[in-house]
Amino acid sequence: MTHAVDQQSAKDSASARLPLRPELAGEKPYGAPQLDVPVLLNVNENPYPPSEDVVATIAEEVARAARGMNRYPDREATALRQDLADYLEMETGVHLEHLDVWAANGSNEVMLHVLQAFGGPGRAALSFAPTYSMYPEYARDTHTSWVVGRREDDFTLDPAYAAETIRRVGPSVILLASPNNPTGTALPTATIEAVCEAALAVDIDGAHPVVVVDEAYAEFRRPGTPSAVALLAQYPNLAVTRTMSKAFAAAGARLGYLVASSAFVDALRIVRLPYHLSAITQAAAGAALRHRESLMAKVATLRAERDSTVAWLREQRLPDGLPFDVAETDANFVLFGTFGDRHAVWQGLLDRGVLIRETGPDGWLRVSIGTSAEMAAFRAALTEVLEEQA
Ligand SMILES: Cc1ncc(COP(=O)(O)O)c(C=O)c1O
């Protein structure tokens, strides 16, 4: 009888002979640790599960979809795209129709469609770091070269520097997260305009680069913080992406979307797989959208919790007596530091049952905003860890 270990080593040596693309050699699948601990504050999820009302509507709509599951789903997801257009019109005041909206399995897939349509060999995608760590993976997976500029020390983006970088690099895709992950920084309208204007000066095969503003966390923005949706009419190469994973408490449903000109959306329709969005996903997302008002009430609670977490962190002292650095945030997370040994702080919190994220520039840690009980557990654990280190 072959021992399980022998089977494993046979499997390992077989996989060593697979013709993996050379640029994938040594790469690890993306993802934060999924650990079973009491307080999960590491992947910017919404801590409130959907209410029983929302669950009932989803169950009803999913049952209806299941009854027709012998057929492929609506390939164009027309009804869902119209629901998303209506929601975004309500949220931003900008008139939108389903032809201006694209939907896929999370904004991750939407962004992959963007790179499939507008990136590719001989082309570059540009962003400004620190930013969302999946962006280079979309570029890698579409044979697009990846170029990163920098953000300022306070994580803002200098418009003149951004414009100069765009003209110098000549990317076909420019990705800007606002509010940015992992820093929480939202971009002012003037910066996005400067980026869009600079893009108009770049020639890509007789056209101009596309600019994608990733607004995954937009619903958490503070009053007065703009959405780039307001700029869509002005710039036909601009797109804004959103997701139901955060504000809508539907990370498990996998539904992200993009809004842009219908020509932009048509380009994405070319590269999507047929029937990429299952009937079950379309039904669940449409049902959740019908409850947007009760779901948004939780967003207000999370915003208030975020602001009080920022205030509390600003009162804390590092082991050497200096105050914390706490980044301005318009998202449902806060980046704070800077610790001499951030891993020790992260581990100390984990030992106390609180999982946060070791991400961002050296010395910084990111905490997602949870329920008030979870944030109290975070504050208590961090206080203990800092006392231990003093
Ligand atoms: C900035 C940003 N964009 C996009 C996403 C992807 O979200 P999803 O694929 O769940 O829509 C995330 C997820 O954390 C994010 O932080």
Ligand as a Chemical Component Dictionary entry (heavy atoms), coordinates in Angstrom:
data_LIG
# 
_chem_comp.id                   LIG 
_chem_comp.type                 NON-POLYMER 
_chem_comp.pdbx_formal_charge   0 
_chem_comp.three_letter_code    LIG 
# 
loop_
_chem_comp_atom.comp_id 
_chem_comp_atom.atom_id 
_chem_comp_atom.alt_atom_id 
_chem_comp_atom.type_symbol 
_chem_comp_atom.charge 
_chem_comp_atom.model_Cartn_x 
_chem_comp_atom.model_Cartn_y 
_chem_comp_atom.model_Cartn_z 
_chem_comp_atom.pdbx_ordinal 
LIG C1 C1 C 0 -9.984  48.935 -2.927 1  
LIG C2 C2 C 0 -10.696 47.644 -3.169 2  
LIG N1 N1 N 0 -11.190 47.400 -4.379 3  
LIG C3 C3 C 0 -11.828 46.257 -4.662 4  
LIG C4 C4 C 0 -11.994 45.274 -3.702 5  
LIG C5 C5 C 0 -12.651 43.986 -4.118 6  
LIG O1 O1 O 0 -13.886 43.816 -3.617 7  
LIG P1 P1 P 0 -14.915 42.729 -4.175 8  
LIG O2 O2 O 0 -14.215 41.900 -5.207 9  
LIG O3 O3 O 0 -15.339 41.957 -2.980 10 
LIG O4 O4 O 0 -16.012 43.528 -4.792 11 
LIG C6 C6 C 0 -11.497 45.472 -2.420 12 
LIG C7 C7 C 0 -11.656 44.418 -1.402 13 
LIG O5 O5 O 0 -11.256 44.467 -0.298 14 
LIG C8 C8 C 0 -10.826 46.682 -2.152 15 
LIG O6 O6 O 0 -10.286 46.917 -0.953 16 
# 
loop_
_chem_comp_bond.comp_id 
_chem_comp_bond.atom_id_1 
_chem_comp_bond.atom_id_2 
_chem_comp_bond.value_order 
_chem_comp_bond.pdbx_ordinal 
LIG C1 C2 SING 1  
LIG C2 N1 SING 2  
LIG C2 C8 DOUB 3  
LIG N1 C3 DOUB 4  
LIG C3 C4 SING 5  
LIG C4 C5 SING 6  
LIG C4 C6 DOUB 7  
LIG C5 O1 SING 8  
LIG O1 P1 SING 9  
LIG P1 O2 DOUB 10 
LIG P1 O3 SING 11 
LIG P1 O4 SING 12 
LIG C6 C7 SING 13 
LIG C6 C8 SING 14 
LIG C7 O5 DOUB 15 
LIG C8 O6 SING 16 
# 
